[in-house]
């Protein structure tokens, strides 16, 4: 059966390839060659175009492609009151078939009590809402656990938060405000993007967190509990999903491993309406963990890779959906890309036409499987 509430049978994660004109405008703005209003006009035009593309291919949800951001998470995190950029940059090691590349996002530090008084990306969402004609506008934000995973105890001044529980209390309260405020703007489809819950399936990532002083064997359970605190006041009629992947930067990844380590707690306890799961290659493991998904929850299978341009065959995608349905009712399944096409402004290694062809293939296969 088709679905008229999110997540949809044919859906996508959120970020889309930035057009060259937009990338150049952001570069020119950073170098003081153009004023802010000129950059905004170019961004507005690019968003209108990418919304039209999403509707033209037949998607029922549309994002702004995250076109106004440099990255999927840090642009949001720095808008939280009490969080600032740290002087030391992080270095994250990404892998791909050709070798390794390093991504250096700015680090963060907690300089005062965390709060939020204005909806982050509120103006972005209102503009998106004004652009759609048939699709449901979807807003994507990083989940609360990303603030902790990116910074950890070292980023939190003990003079401000001597008790870690108070840090979480303020952080989840700020997120609860964000949920309510964007709903007040008309947002009925919100997504919490969360790499940490997928990363923690990787023993190397758990070791890294243990070395940092965290209880790595139970960290996913703590994250699930805190995300639920942020969702406790979820407004009626608002669908909230989460997306998990193992890293997505210039067609490269960070972590490996199936969902087995987190599956029981994740699917059984996290209070979201749907799970966008990366499933485009062997790094994601098998479909067996889907047996823990309770009735009523949706799983969006990320079977179409956004890391390469080669187009998946419709028959292969249908075969894999059938495989997954051995562990979960097919009516609880949807189809999407494995991640965004451009989690950071640089984008993945494929063309705009290949991106469109992949979105069309998702819509095509979903129509054939679910009607």
Secondary structure by P-SEA (a helix, b strand, c coil): cccccccccccccccccccaaaaaaaaaaaaccccaaaaaaaaaaaaaaaaaaaaaaccccccccccccccccaaaaaaccccccccbbbbbbbbcccbbbbbbcbbbbbccbbbbccccaaaaaaaaaaacccccbbbbbbcaaaaaaacccccccccccccaaaaaaaaaaaaaaaaaaaaaacccbbbbbbccccccccaaaaaaaaaaccccccaaaaaaaaaaaaaccccccbbbbbbbcccccccccccccccccccccccccccccccccccccccccccccccccccccccccccccccccbbbbaaaaaaaaaaaaaccccccbbbbcccccccccccccccaaaaaaaaaaaaaaaaaacc
